[in-house]
Amino acid sequence: MKLVEVTALPKFRLHLRYESGESGQVDLSPLVGRGVFSAWNKPGFFEQVQLSPEGAPHWSGEIDLCPDALFMQMTGKGVADLFPSLSKSYAHA
């Protein structure tokens, strides 16, 4: 899952678009004020989100979020949907 676009929206939401064409919004308001995310309380800070070279939503001060976790939140899909090979069992000789 490669994130190709991120845009800040009101009320601590992000609009995300992935290389696959899937796009949507995630609500990050439950994180506001917790630990490093207290930086989002500064006026205009949340809106400064950028896409890092690694493809993650990023804010100065080394705040970044996992694009795979955001994809799962956005789509409602689980780990097994995203990484089906993790659920395979292998027989050993």
N, C-alpha and C positions, 0 to 999 in steps of 0.2 A: 504494500500500500504506500504509494508515494503522494505526499501532500504537495500540491503545486500552487495553491493560493490560499491566503488567510486574510480576512478582513474583520476588524473590530466593529461590533454593533452595540447599540445602547444596552444598558443593564447587564454588562459583563458577559455578553454573548459573542461568539465568533461564528463567522460564516466560513466554511471550509470547502475547498474543491480539490478532489483527488485526481490523479492521472487516469484512473479508470472511468472518469466522468461523473462519479457520484459526488453529490454536494449536499450541503445542509448546514444546520446550525447546531451549536452546542451551548448550553448554559453553564457558565463557570462561576456564577454568583455564589454557590456554596463555598468556594475556595477563598473568596475575598476576605482579607483581614487575618488569614491564617498563615503564620510563619512568613516565608518569603513573599507570599501573596498579599501581605499588608501593603506592599508597594503600589498595588492597584488602587488603593484609597487616595493616592495623590492625583489631583485633577489632571486629566489628559494622559496619564501614564499608560493606562490600559490600551488606549487608542494607538499607542506607538508600537503595537505588535508588528513583527516582521517575520518573514520566512527565513530561517537560518540556512546556511549552506548544506546542512545535513537534512533539511526538509522538515523542521519542527517549528511550531509557533514559538517565537522568542522575543523577550523584552530585555533591555539593558539591565545589568545587574545579575546576569546569568540565570534568569528565569526562563525556563523552557518547558514545554509539555510534550509528551509522547504522542506522535501522530497516529500510531496504531490504537492506543487507548481512546483517543478522540474519535477515531473512525468507529470503534465499537459503540461508543456513547451516541454518536450521531445516527448510526444505522440500527442499533439494537442487536447487532450480531455479537456472538461470543468468540472466545479464543479458538474453539474448534472450527468455527466457520472461517476464521481468518487464517488459521494455521492447521489445516486438516492433517498434515503429516505428523503432528504431535500426538494424535490419537491412535496412530497405527501401532500395532504390536508386531514385533519382529521375532521370528523363530531363530534360535541359535543352534548350531550343530553341536 
